[in-house]
């Protein structure tokens, strides 16, 4: 019977949800309470809200800068690959009017198409 009562008490305790927005009663101190009480104030919550707002703007700016840098990098790579293809054609004497591009230039043009995509 004692084991059954203990199991019933444990089941009842498991069903109760903790209350997260309250602090312990005055005089009851557990480890970390002083820190929580010092941090949970209306002024600090406003400060946290401001920090999150600033961080969101920083993230937006950071991703915008990364996008620009990526676009610039792919633009440079595309120019280099297209220039190499043209140089390969000139070196092979191919790719002029009415002439097919050289094999190397054809491969470089395919790679350039993928990079430029």
NORPEBEL-V415023 format. One record per residue. RES is the residue in three letters. OMEGA is omega in degrees with one decimal (NA if undefined). BURIAL is b if it has 9 or more other ideal C-beta (glycine too) atoms within 8 Angstrom, else e. Layout:
BEGIN
RES;OMEGA;BURIAL, RES;OMEGA;BURIAL
END
This chain:
BEGIN
UNK;179.6;e, UNK;178.9;e, UNK;179.1;e, UNK;179.2;e, UNK;179.8;e, UNK;178.1;e, UNK;178.7;e, UNK;178.9;e, UNK;179.2;e, UNK;179.4;e, UNK;179.0;e, UNK;179.8;e, UNK;-178.9;e, UNK;-178.0;e, UNK;-178.4;e, UNK;178.3;e, UNK;179.3;e, UNK;176.4;e, UNK;-171.7;e, UNK;-174.0;e, UNK;178.3;e, UNK;177.1;e, UNK;178.9;e, UNK;179.1;e, UNK;179.8;e, UNK;179.0;e, UNK;178.6;e, UNK;-176.5;e, UNK;174.9;e, UNK;-178.9;e, UNK;178.4;e, UNK;-178.1;e, UNK;-179.1;b, UNK;-179.9;e, UNK;179.5;e, UNK;-179.5;b, UNK;179.8;e, UNK;-176.3;e, UNK;-175.5;e, UNK;174.7;e, UNK;179.0;e, UNK;179.4;e, UNK;-179.3;e, UNK;178.5;b, UNK;175.4;b, UNK;178.2;e, UNK;178.7;e, UNK;178.7;e, UNK;178.3;e, UNK;179.5;e, UNK;179.5;e, UNK;179.3;e, UNK;178.7;e, UNK;180.0;e, UNK;178.9;e, UNK;178.5;e, UNK;178.1;e, UNK;178.6;e, UNK;179.1;e, UNK;179.0;e, UNK;-178.6;e, UNK;178.6;e, UNK;175.9;e, UNK;178.5;e, UNK;179.0;e, UNK;178.5;e, UNK;178.7;e, UNK;-179.6;e, UNK;178.8;e, UNK;178.5;e, UNK;178.8;e, UNK;179.7;e, UNK;178.8;e, UNK;176.2;b, UNK;177.8;e, UNK;180.0;e, UNK;179.0;b, UNK;179.1;b, UNK;-179.5;e, UNK;-179.3;e, UNK;179.2;b, UNK;177.2;b, UNK;178.1;e, UNK;178.5;b, UNK;179.0;b, UNK;178.3;b, UNK;178.1;e, UNK;177.6;b, UNK;179.9;b, UNK;-179.4;e, UNK;-179.1;e, UNK;-177.9;b, UNK;-178.2;e, UNK;173.8;b, UNK;176.8;b, UNK;178.2;e, UNK;178.9;e, UNK;179.9;e, UNK;176.4;e, UNK;177.5;e, UNK;177.1;b, UNK;179.7;b, UNK;179.6;e, UNK;179.6;b, UNK;178.0;b, UNK;179.5;b, UNK;179.2;e, UNK;176.8;b, UNK;177.7;b, UNK;178.6;e, UNK;178.8;b, UNK;177.2;b, UNK;178.6;e, UNK;-178.5;e, UNK;-178.0;b, UNK;-179.2;e, UNK;NA;e
END
